[in-house]
Structure formats: C-alpha cells, structure tokens
Amino acid sequence: MIQLLKNVRVFREGAWRESQLLIADRRIACVADRIDCAFPGMEVVDGENMRAIPGYIDQHVHITGGGGEGGFSNQVPPLRFSAPVKAGITTLVGLLGTDGTTRSVESLVAKTKALRENGLTAFCLTGAYEYPSPTVTGSVRRDIVLIEECIGVKIAICDHRSATITRDELARLASDAHQAGILAKKPGIVHLHTGSGPDKLDIIFDVLEHSNIPIAVFRPTHLANKVDAAVRFANMGGYIDFTCSAENPSKRGSVILDAISRSPEGLVTMSTDGNGSMPIWNEKNEMIGIGAGSVRSLHQNILAMVDLGCPLEKAILPATENVARALSLYPRKGALQEGSDADITLLDENNQIDTVFALGRLLLRHGEMQVHCNFEEM
C-alpha cells in the first residue's frame, strides 16, 4: 500500500517545517516540502496542520500484566492492544515483574507475538525479579539467541522483593546476555529494576570495576529516587531510564530534565512500567496500597516537560531517538526520515494524540481505533 501524508509539520533541518511524507512498503519513502506523485490505489491522509513525530518506544511494559503483591486478586490484567496505540506507542518491550511463578516467560513471548500479529513492533526480555532467571529454554543465553523477540534479560536489585543477587552472579548474568547479543546481533542487555533500597546502583558500579563487561549492557530503570547515582552512571557512558509518573507528571518531568541537563547527550530514556503493579509500602516494607502503571503516562510526562519549557522536539527524544539508539533500532525507529519504519504519531494543535501509523498501517484516526482486535471489549 502507498500512502501520502500531507499538511503536517515535521521537525527537520532545525525547524518545524510544512511537510509531506510518502509511505511505501511499511517504510517512509520520502519526506519533503511537497511530493508530487500519483500511484494506482494511493491513499491520501490529510494531517490537517498537525505535527508529526516518530511513534513512541516504551521499553518497559508488563504486557501479560504485573503484580500479585497482596494476593492473587491484585494481579494486573494483560495489556490490551488499543492501550499503546492510543498512547502513541508503536514499539514496546514486554517483561515480567515480581511474579515469575504464575506469570511465565512462555506466556510473555506468546503475548509479544500477538502484539506483532496485530501490527505493533514488539520485543521482550527473559527473566524476572528472581535469580536464577526463569527462561523458556533453560538458559538466558539460549533464550536471547534462539527466540526472535527476546533481546535481553530482566533482574531486580535494590529492592526487598529482589533475589539479592551477588556481584559475581550479576557479572555472570551480564556476561551471558552480552555474549548472546553478540551471537544473535541483538542488544543483549540486562534491564535492571532498581527499587528504593539505600544501596543505589552500587552493585553495578562494583561489577564494572571488577569485570570487562561493557557499561552498555546494564540498563537500570526506576531511577527517579537515585538521580545522582544515575547521572554518575550516565557520565560513565551508560543509558539511564526514568519511569513516567501518572500521578505527578510535572514533578517527574522536572526530575528527568534535571538528569538530562547533567548527563551526556542522548543517554536519558523514559518508559512507563505500563500494566505493572504499583504497590505502596510503609517504612517496614508492608504494603498499604496498590495501583497500576499506565502507558498513557509517557505522553503525559512529555507534555509536562514541554510545559516546563522544554521544546517538543527535545522532550520526545527520551521516548524516540534516545531509546531507539539504546536498543540498536535507530534510524529504523525513532526518526522520521527516508528508510525509517512508518511509525508516525500526529499531534493536534493542543499536542494531543490524534492519529497513529504503525509500520505504515493506520491504527488510530481522530482518537478512534481503525482496526479491530479480538477481546478488546471484554
């Protein structure tokens, strides 16, 4: 299918320019001020003076549901296909959380495949909070090498729910992920849930000091309460990821902007913890409440950063170009240029998400889903 997207503004050559985008074979074939062409069956989509940005990339989503703290009735339901689409997310990475017992890596891989079948770009991580890591094949290395969708492993640190993994165990896990990534031409990352423990990122610094494992293998997240340690890590060359906040986007946006100002360019990313459980703990680590993360918080936090004075073209980078580079996807993802995947989000005059293309397929138009997926209304 060939489509022409017209009357949109794209940030290129240092400014928001009136543009047209030609989409062919799921990719952007051309971006220019004006494209004069006609093909049999070509569809023309009028952007109505909207701004076009790359589809968001969310690298931390509990696509099979998260949680379980406080009992089985607290398990968060699986992600519905329409949720990331309406949030402007066209690429995501699924993972497990606290519960690697009743939630399996097998079901995670299956859900990742389902999201791909429905039209999104989806990857997943093997492992969970626990160690040794739960896997499909019996080996983290084999999961990454042999399972197409699997690009790394997840583990938890600095958290009373974690497996209290040792330095040597983390080094071994990182070595397996790194070697697997080399063999399979994948990122081969260790995605680290970091809890509110007082040890900050000490175990990662310890591994880096006592091994030859590249810093790029380690991807700590949930860093809003560890900003100084995160900035130190970034200034050593590592990517740092901040979880968006639905409750107070302005406060979290301020934290992210502070980290960006103190870190090398391009090393700060954002993710949502979508459909993950958000337990509330007291000083004795007793659960006194629970909620769930939302993929909508990604755009909410970007808008908060804009309200704080950050230009839109810079505010989106932690959810577009930066994370695409972190996952070895740029410029296929995270950019609107010739050869990039046609993952395009259109923002209206109020910067609200209006239209979403994923791999050239129109999924959302004027806020309404354009495709049907089974069981969405259940």
VOPAGU-2260 file (C-alpha; in pm, 1 decimal, decimal comma):
REM VOPAGU-2260
SITE   aa  ch    i         X         Y         Z
SITE  MET   A    0       0,0       0,0       0,0
SITE  ILE   A    1     121,6     350,5     -86,4
SITE  GLN   A    2       4,0     643,9     124,1
SITE  LEU   A    3      69,9    1016,3     110,5
SITE  LEU   A    4      51,1    1204,4     439,0
SITE  LYS   A    5      10,2    1576,0     371,2
SITE  ASN   A    6     -34,8    1903,7     558,8
SITE  VAL   A    7     180,3    1803,8     854,5
SITE  ARG   A    8     473,3    1974,1    1023,0
SITE  VAL   A    9     789,2    1769,9    1075,4
SITE  PHE   A   10    1093,4    1882,7    1271,5
SITE  ARG   A   11    1375,7    1871,0    1018,1
SITE  GLU   A   12    1669,4    2089,2     931,3
SITE  GLY   A   13    1637,4    2257,0    1270,4
SITE  ALA   A   14    1275,3    2373,4    1245,9
SITE  TRP   A   15     913,6    2257,0    1225,7
SITE  ARG   A   16     853,9    2258,3     850,9
SITE  GLU   A   17     538,5    2206,7     648,6
SITE  SER   A   18     591,8    1860,8     502,3
SITE  GLN   A   19     455,7    1562,2     320,0
SITE  LEU   A   20     553,6    1201,1     384,6
SITE  LEU   A   21     528,7     920,9     132,1
SITE  ILE   A   22     476,4     576,8     286,6
SITE  ALA   A   23     550,1     262,2      86,3
SITE  ASP   A   24     608,8     -96,5     194,3
SITE  ARG   A   25     570,0      -9,1     564,7
SITE  ARG   A   26     850,9     249,0     546,4
SITE  ILE   A   27     891,7     618,8     483,6
SITE  ALA   A   28     995,4     654,1     121,2
SITE  CYS   A   29    1029,5    1031,9     117,6
SITE  VAL   A   30     994,5    1339,1     340,0
SITE  ALA   A   31     981,6    1673,8     160,5
SITE  ASP   A   32     807,3    2008,5     146,0
SITE  ARG   A   33     591,8    1875,0    -135,7
SITE  ILE   A   34     572,1    1536,0    -305,6
SITE  ASP   A   35     410,4    1527,8    -647,2
SITE  CYS   A   36     317,4    1170,7    -726,6
SITE  ALA   A   37      25,7     950,1    -820,1
SITE  PHE   A   38       1,4     574,0    -794,9
SITE  PRO   A   39    -295,5     344,7    -856,4
SITE  GLY   A   40    -473,3     292,6    -526,6
SITE  MET   A   41    -265,4     550,3    -338,2
SITE  GLU   A   42    -436,6     675,8     -24,1
SITE  VAL   A   43    -404,6    1039,8      79,3
SITE  VAL   A   44    -426,9    1121,7     451,5
SITE  ASP   A   45    -469,9    1487,3     542,3
SITE  GLY   A   46    -274,4    1577,1     854,8
SITE  GLU   A   47    -474,4    1895,9     895,2
SITE  ASN   A   48    -175,4    2107,4    1006,4
SITE  MET   A   49     -82,5    1863,6    1279,6
SITE  ARG   A   50     271,4    1792,4    1396,1
SITE  ALA   A   51     418,8    1455,5    1305,5
SITE  ILE   A   52     658,5    1285,3    1547,7
SITE  PRO   A   53     808,4     935,1    1549,0
SITE  GLY   A   54     596,5     671,4    1720,6
SITE  TYR   A   55     698,3     634,7    2084,4
SITE  ILE   A   56     910,8     342,4    2204,5
SITE  ASP   A   57     823,8     207,9    2550,4
SITE  GLN   A   58    1092,8     -32,0    2672,9
SITE  HIS   A   59     925,4    -136,3    2999,7
SITE  VAL   A   60     570,5    -272,9    2969,3
SITE  HIS   A   61     410,1    -559,5    3160,6
SITE  ILE   A   62     222,4    -685,7    2857,8
SITE  THR   A   63      96,2   -1000,4    3036,6
SITE  GLY   A   64       6,6    -797,2    3345,2
SITE  GLY   A   65     213,3    -735,9    3654,2
SITE  GLY   A   66     186,8    -760,8    4026,1
SITE  GLY   A   67      43,8   -1013,7    4261,9
SITE  GLU   A   68     168,0    -842,5    4576,0
SITE  GLY   A   69    -101,6    -873,2    4836,6
SITE  GLY   A   70    -265,8   -1178,4    4682,6
SITE  PHE   A   71    -385,9   -1317,2    4352,8
SITE  SER   A   72    -672,2   -1068,7    4328,3
SITE  ASN   A   73    -412,5    -791,9    4289,8
SITE  GLN   A   74    -270,8    -925,8    3963,7
SITE  VAL   A   75    -293,1    -661,0    3691,4
SITE  PRO   A   76    -471,2    -774,3    3369,4
SITE  PRO   A   77    -276,3    -815,8    3043,5
SITE  LEU   A   78    -225,2    -516,2    2816,0
SITE  ARG   A   79    -497,1    -450,2    2559,6
SITE  PHE   A   80    -377,8    -376,1    2207,6
SITE  SER   A   81    -559,8     -42,9    2191,7
SITE  ALA   A   82    -381,1      94,4    2501,0
SITE  PRO   A   83     -37,1     156,5    2347,9
SITE  VAL   A   84    -192,2     264,9    2016,8
SITE  LYS   A   85    -398,0     537,0    2185,8
SITE  ALA   A   86     -84,5     636,5    2378,9
SITE  GLY   A   87     113,4     688,0    2057,8
SITE  ILE   A   88     337,2     387,2    2127,6
SITE  THR   A   89     430,2     185,5    1819,6
SITE  THR   A   90     724,2     -14,0    1959,1
SITE  LEU   A   91     742,3    -174,9    2301,4
SITE  VAL   A   92     940,6    -421,7    2510,7
SITE  GLY   A   93     747,6    -663,9    2731,9
SITE  LEU   A   94     877,8    -807,8    3056,9
SITE  LEU   A   95     783,7    -985,5    3377,1
SITE  GLY   A   96     784,4    -832,8    3724,4
SITE  THR   A   97     765,2    -953,3    4082,0
SITE  ASP   A   98     576,6   -1267,2    3987,1
SITE  GLY   A   99     779,6   -1510,6    3779,2
SITE  THR   A  100     585,3   -1803,3    3927,3
SITE  THR   A  101     229,8   -1770,3    3797,2
SITE  ARG   A  102     348,1   -1547,0    3508,7
SITE  SER   A  103     582,7   -1725,6    3269,9
SITE  VAL   A  104     836,3   -1624,0    3008,1
SITE  GLU   A  105     648,4   -1853,9    2769,4
SITE  SER   A  106     327,9   -1651,1    2805,4
SITE  LEU   A  107     531,0   -1332,3    2769,7
SITE  VAL   A  108     677,1   -1449,5    2438,4
SITE  ALA   A  109     328,8   -1550,2    2318,6
SITE  LYS   A  110     184,4   -1208,0    2404,4
SITE  THR   A  111     476,8   -1040,9    2225,8
SITE  LYS   A  112     399,2   -1243,6    1914,8
SITE  ALA   A  113      31,7   -1145,5    1942,1
SITE  LEU   A  114     117,1    -774,1    1952,6
SITE  ARG   A  115     331,1    -823,4    1642,2
SITE  GLU   A  116      48,8   -1002,7    1463,5
SITE  ASN   A  117    -182,6    -710,5    1540,5
SITE  GLY   A  118      57,1    -456,1    1392,0
SITE  LEU   A  119     296,6    -321,4    1655,5
SITE  THR   A  120     671,5    -376,3    1679,4
SITE  ALA   A  121     725,6    -577,2    1996,9
SITE  PHE   A  122    1018,8    -735,4    2177,7
SITE  CYS   A  123    1055,7    -899,3    2518,0
SITE  LEU   A  124    1304,4    -977,4    2794,0
SITE  THR   A  125    1356,0   -1315,2    2952,6
SITE  GLY   A  126    1391,4   -1338,3    3332,2
SITE  ALA   A  127    1204,3   -1165,4    3614,3
SITE  TYR   A  128    1284,6   -1036,2    3964,6
SITE  GLU   A  129    1423,3   -1371,9    4075,1
SITE  TYR   A  130    1760,1   -1541,8    4026,9
SITE  PRO   A  131    1836,9   -1784,8    3869,0
SITE  SER   A  132    1631,2   -1625,8    3593,7
SITE  PRO   A  133    1319,7   -1805,9    3466,0
SITE  THR   A  134    1356,9   -1884,0    3095,8
SITE  VAL   A  135    1196,1   -2077,5    2810,8
SITE  THR   A  136    1495,7   -2282,2    2700,1
SITE  GLY   A  137    1660,3   -2327,8    3039,5
SITE  SER   A  138    1927,3   -2068,8    2962,2
SITE  VAL   A  139    1926,8   -1688,2    2938,5
SITE  ARG   A  140    2184,6   -1712,7    2664,2
SITE  ARG   A  141    1977,4   -1958,3    2458,4
SITE  ASP   A  142    1659,8   -1752,9    2505,4
SITE  ILE   A  143    1827,9   -1442,7    2363,5
SITE  VAL   A  144    1996,6   -1629,2    2080,0
SITE  LEU   A  145    1709,6   -1855,4    1974,9
SITE  ILE   A  146    1389,2   -1661,9    2049,4
SITE  GLU   A  147    1345,4   -1395,3    1782,0
SITE  GLU   A  148    1160,0   -1148,3    2002,9
SITE  CYS   A  149    1393,7   -1178,3    2304,3
SITE  ILE   A  150    1660,0    -905,1    2322,8
SITE  GLY   A  151    1786,0    -931,5    2680,9
SITE  VAL   A  152    1713,2   -1029,6    3039,8
SITE  LYS   A  153    1549,8    -858,4    3337,3
SITE  ILE   A  154    1658,2    -876,6    3701,0
SITE  ALA   A  155    1579,2    -675,5    4016,2
SITE  ILE   A  156    1822,5    -500,3    4250,6
SITE  CYS   A  157    1797,3    -258,4    4545,5
SITE  ASP   A  158    1456,8    -397,8    4641,5
SITE  HIS   A  159    1328,8    -604,9    4934,6
SITE  ARG   A  160    1143,7    -820,9    4678,5
SITE  SER   A  161    1455,4    -891,1    4471,8
SITE  ALA   A  162    1670,1   -1203,6    4478,0
SITE  THR   A  163    1961,4   -1017,3    4643,5
SITE  ILE   A  164    2182,4   -1119,3    4353,3
SITE  THR   A  165    2555,7   -1102,5    4428,6
SITE  ARG   A  166    2819,9    -917,7    4230,3
SITE  ASP   A  167    2953,3   -1238,3    4079,0
SITE  GLU   A  168    2604,4   -1361,2    3986,7
SITE  LEU   A  169    2519,7   -1029,4    3819,3
SITE  ALA   A  170    2850,2   -1038,6    3632,5
SITE  ARG   A  171    2774,7   -1390,7    3507,7
SITE  LEU   A  172    2421,5   -1291,6    3401,2
SITE  ALA   A  173    2553,3    -984,3    3219,9
SITE  SER   A  174    2824,6   -1189,7    3050,9
SITE  ASP   A  175    2565,8   -1438,4    2922,1
SITE  ALA   A  176    2341,5   -1158,2    2792,4
SITE  HIS   A  177    2632,3    -976,9    2629,1
SITE  GLN   A  178    2765,8   -1289,6    2457,2
SITE  ALA   A  179    2416,2   -1383,3    2340,0
SITE  GLY   A  180    2368,5   -1036,4    2196,9
SITE  ILE   A  181    2691,4   -1068,8    2000,7
SITE  LEU   A  182    2589,3   -1408,2    1862,2
SITE  ALA   A  183    2236,3   -1302,6    1766,9
SITE  LYS   A  184    2309,9    -941,2    1666,3
SITE  LYS   A  185    2081,1    -809,9    1939,4
SITE  PRO   A  186    2125,5    -553,5    2220,0
SITE  GLY   A  187    2192,6    -832,3    2475,0
SITE  ILE   A  188    2104,0    -609,7    2769,1
SITE  VAL   A  189    2047,0    -661,6    3140,5
SITE  HIS   A  190    1743,9    -448,8    3226,4
SITE  LEU   A  191    1759,2    -374,3    3599,2
SITE  HIS   A  192    1456,2    -291,7    3811,0
SITE  THR   A  193    1600,2     -71,9    4085,6
SITE  GLY   A  194    1392,7     -44,4    4399,3
SITE  SER   A  195    1400,4     209,3    4680,1
SITE  GLY   A  196    1680,4      38,1    4871,9
SITE  PRO   A  197    1962,1     254,7    5012,5
SITE  ASP   A  198    2234,4      79,7    4808,7
SITE  LYS   A  199    2162,3     291,6    4498,2
SITE  LEU   A  200    2345,7     140,9    4196,1
SITE  ASP   A  201    2644,0      16,0    4396,0
SITE  ILE   A  202    2630,2    -340,4    4265,9
SITE  ILE   A  203    2651,2    -222,9    3903,5
SITE  PHE   A  204    2949,4       1,7    3975,7
SITE  ASP   A  205    3110,2    -292,8    4156,5
SITE  VAL   A  206    3065,8    -524,6    3856,3
SITE  LEU   A  207    3203,0    -261,5    3619,7
SITE  GLU   A  208    3508,6    -215,0    3840,3
SITE  HIS   A  209    3583,8    -586,8    3861,7
SITE  SER   A  210    3499,4    -707,8    3509,8
SITE  ASN   A  211    3540,8    -625,9    3141,3
SITE  ILE   A  212    3166,8    -618,5    3071,1
SITE  PRO   A  213    3072,4    -305,4    2868,7
SITE  ILE   A  214    2865,1     -50,0    3056,3
SITE  ALA   A  215    2609,6     -51,8    2771,2
SITE  VAL   A  216    2496,9    -399,8    2880,5
SITE  PHE   A  217    2347,0    -258,5    3202,3
SITE  ARG   A  218    2017,5     -70,0    3174,2
SITE  PRO   A  219    1894,6      46,9    3517,2
SITE  THR   A  220    1540,2     185,5    3538,4
SITE  HIS   A  221    1307,9     342,5    3800,7
SITE  LEU   A  222    1579,8     597,8    3877,6
SITE  ALA   A  223    1377,2     896,8    3997,6
SITE  ASN   A  224    1492,0     842,3    4356,9
SITE  LYS   A  225    1852,4     773,9    4254,1
SITE  VAL   A  226    1923,0    1069,7    4027,5
SITE  ASP   A  227    2276,4    1142,2    4146,5
SITE  ALA   A  228    2382,8     778,6    4105,5
SITE  ALA   A  229    2207,1     768,2    3768,8
SITE  VAL   A  230    2389,5    1079,5    3648,1
SITE  ARG   A  231    2719,1     929,7    3761,6
SITE  PHE   A  232    2636,0     615,4    3561,7
SITE  ALA   A  233    2545,0     820,8    3254,3
SITE  ASN   A  234    2867,8    1016,6    3274,2
SITE  MET   A  235    3049,4     684,2    3260,3
SITE  GLY   A  236    2870,3     619,1    2930,4
SITE  GLY   A  237    2564,5     419,0    3041,4
SITE  TYR   A  238    2197,9     464,2    2949,6
SITE  ILE   A  239    1965,9     564,3    3235,4
SITE  ASP   A  240    1589,9     513,6    3228,1
SITE  PHE   A  241    1325,4     704,6    3422,0
SITE  THR   A  242     976,1     572,2    3486,2
SITE  CYS   A  243     698,7     814,6    3396,9
SITE  SER   A  244     451,2     926,4    3659,3
SITE  ALA   A  245      77,0     944,1    3600,7
SITE  GLU   A  246      12,9    1097,5    3944,3
SITE  ASN   A  247     253,6    1390,0    3917,5
SITE  PRO   A  248     388,3    1430,7    3561,4
SITE  SER   A  249     522,7    1779,3    3632,9
SITE  LYS   A  250     739,7    1666,1    3925,4
SITE  ARG   A  251     869,8    1365,7    3732,9
SITE  GLY   A  252     927,6    1579,1    3424,1
SITE  SER   A  253    1140,0    1812,3    3633,9
SITE  VAL   A  254    1347,0    1518,7    3758,9
SITE  ILE   A  255    1402,5    1393,1    3403,8
SITE  LEU   A  256    1500,8    1737,2    3276,5
SITE  ASP   A  257    1748,0    1770,2    3561,8
SITE  ALA   A  258    1904,3    1435,7    3469,7
SITE  ILE   A  259    1921,5    1537,9    3103,6
SITE  SER   A  260    2096,7    1864,3    3193,7
SITE  ARG   A  261    2366,2    1676,4    3388,5
SITE  SER   A  262    2416,1    1380,7    3152,6
SITE  PRO   A  263    2584,7    1336,1    2814,4
SITE  GLU   A  264    2351,7    1394,7    2522,5
SITE  GLY   A  265    2128,2    1103,8    2425,8
SITE  LEU   A  266    2175,6     878,4    2729,4
SITE  VAL   A  267    1847,8     950,9    2913,3
SITE  THR   A  268    1541,6     741,9    2826,1
SITE  MET   A  269    1185,2     716,3    2956,3
SITE  SER   A  270     944,5     424,1    2999,3
SITE  THR   A  271     607,2     368,5    3164,5
SITE  ASP   A  272     602,1      43,8    3364,3
SITE  GLY   A  273     265,1       7,6    3189,5
SITE  ASN   A  274      30,2    -253,3    3341,7
SITE  GLY   A  275     283,9    -314,2    3615,9
SITE  SER   A  276     171,0    -311,1    3976,0
SITE  MET   A  277     249,1      -1,0    4180,2
SITE  PRO   A  278     242,7    -116,4    4543,0
SITE  ILE   A  279     269,9     141,7    4819,3
SITE  TRP   A  280     498,3      38,4    5106,4
SITE  ASN   A  281     539,6     182,6    5455,6
SITE  GLU   A  282     872,8     216,1    5636,4
SITE  LYS   A  283     852,3    -152,0    5740,1
SITE  ASN   A  284     809,7    -266,0    5377,1
SITE  GLU   A  285     446,9    -356,0    5447,7
SITE  MET   A  286     209,2    -299,3    5157,8
SITE  ILE   A  287     -54,7     -39,3    5239,0
SITE  GLY   A  288    -197,0      16,2    4889,9
SITE  ILE   A  289    -160,0     -76,8    4525,0
SITE  GLY   A  290    -219,6      70,5    4180,8
SITE  ALA   A  291    -107,9       1,7    3824,7
SITE  GLY   A  292     113,1     177,5    3572,1
SITE  SER   A  293     -33,9     321,5    3254,3
SITE  VAL   A  294     123,1     350,3    2910,4
SITE  ARG   A  295     -55,7     685,2    2878,9
SITE  SER   A  296     193,9     835,0    3122,8
SITE  LEU   A  297     464,7     851,8    2854,1
SITE  HIS   A  298     289,3    1125,8    2658,2
SITE  GLN   A  299     168,4    1290,8    2978,8
SITE  ASN   A  300     525,4    1329,1    3104,3
SITE  ILE   A  301     644,9    1460,0    2768,8
SITE  LEU   A  302     374,5    1726,4    2777,1
SITE  ALA   A  303     478,0    1811,2    3133,0
SITE  MET   A  304     835,3    1862,6    3013,3
SITE  VAL   A  305     704,5    2092,7    2739,4
SITE  ASP   A  306     507,1    2290,4    2998,6
SITE  LEU   A  307     832,4    2326,7    3195,4
SITE  GLY   A  308     993,1    2495,2    2896,3
SITE  CYS   A  309    1146,3    2206,2    2704,2
SITE  PRO   A  310    1077,5    2228,0    2327,8
SITE  LEU   A  311     864,4    1941,9    2199,6
SITE  GLU   A  312    1136,1    1822,4    1961,0
SITE  LYS   A  313    1369,7    1774,0    2258,7
SITE  ALA   A  314    1108,9    1645,4    2504,9
SITE  ILE   A  315    1025,7    1347,9    2281,7
SITE  LEU   A  316    1387,0    1229,8    2242,7
SITE  PRO   A  317    1396,1    1006,2    2556,2
SITE  ALA   A  318    1094,0     819,1    2413,4
SITE  THR   A  319    1205,9     819,5    2049,4
SITE  GLU   A  320    1561,7     863,6    1922,3
SITE  ASN   A  321    1744,7     800,6    2251,5
SITE  VAL   A  322    1570,5     472,6    2327,4
SITE  ALA   A  323    1591,0     365,8    1963,3
SITE  ARG   A  324    1968,0     407,9    1979,4
SITE  ALA   A  325    1977,6     227,2    2314,2
SITE  LEU   A  326    1801,5     -74,8    2160,9
SITE  SER   A  327    2006,0     -67,2    1837,6
SITE  LEU   A  328    1695,5      30,6    1638,5
SITE  TYR   A  329    1793,5     376,3    1511,5
SITE  PRO   A  330    1722,8     506,8    1247,4
SITE  ARG   A  331    1476,4     231,2    1165,2
SITE  LYS   A  332    1287,9     352,7    1472,9
SITE  GLY   A  333    1287,8     687,1    1649,6
SITE  ALA   A  334    1311,9     900,7    1335,2
SITE  LEU   A  335    1101,8    1035,7    1050,4
SITE  GLN   A  336    1337,2    1009,0     756,6
SITE  GLU   A  337    1372,9     817,5     434,6
SITE  GLY   A  338    1410,1     447,0     510,3
SITE  SER   A  339    1266,9     466,1     863,8
SITE  ASP   A  340     971,3     247,6     956,2
SITE  ALA   A  341     647,3     435,7     902,4
SITE  ASP   A  342     574,6     464,0    1275,5
SITE  ILE   A  343     415,5     807,6    1290,9
SITE  THR   A  344     211,2     988,0    1554,3
SITE  LEU   A  345      19,2    1304,9    1470,6
SITE  LEU   A  346     -41,2    1561,2    1743,9
SITE  ASP   A  347    -324,4    1811,9    1720,6
SITE  GLU   A  348    -296,7    2184,7    1796,8
SITE  ASN   A  349    -311,3    2104,3    2171,0
SITE  ASN   A  350     -39,1    1839,6    2137,8
SITE  GLN   A  351    -289,8    1560,9    2199,1
SITE  ILE   A  352    -252,0    1229,2    2015,9
SITE  ASP   A  353    -485,3    1225,0    1718,0
SITE  THR   A  354    -355,8     975,9    1460,1
SITE  VAL   A  355    -115,1     681,4    1476,0
SITE  PHE   A  356      50,3     481,6    1198,8
SITE  ALA   A  357     247,0     168,0    1285,5
SITE  LEU   A  358     457,1      14,5    1010,1
SITE  GLY   A  359     252,1     219,1     764,7
SITE  ARG   A  360     -82,0      88,5     886,7
SITE  LEU   A  361    -334,7     344,4    1008,4
SITE  LEU   A  362    -432,7     227,5    1358,2
SITE  LEU   A  363    -580,5     543,3    1510,8
SITE  ARG   A  364    -758,1     836,2    1344,4
SITE  HIS   A  365    -902,1    1133,5    1533,4
SITE  GLY   A  366    -866,2     933,7    1854,3
SITE  GLU   A  367   -1067,4     636,7    1727,0
SITE  MET   A  368    -927,4     289,1    1664,0
SITE  GLN   A  369    -927,8     195,8    1295,9
SITE  VAL   A  370    -858,5    -175,1    1345,1
SITE  HIS   A  371   -1040,7    -445,0    1534,8
SITE  CYS   A  372    -864,8    -682,9    1771,8
SITE  ASN   A  373   -1029,6    -976,5    1940,8
SITE  PHE   A  374   -1149,2    -946,5    2300,4
SITE  GLU   A  375   -1091,6    -570,9    2332,1
SITE  GLU   A  376   -1437,6    -515,6    2476,1
SITE  MET   A  377   -1430,0    -792,9    2734,3
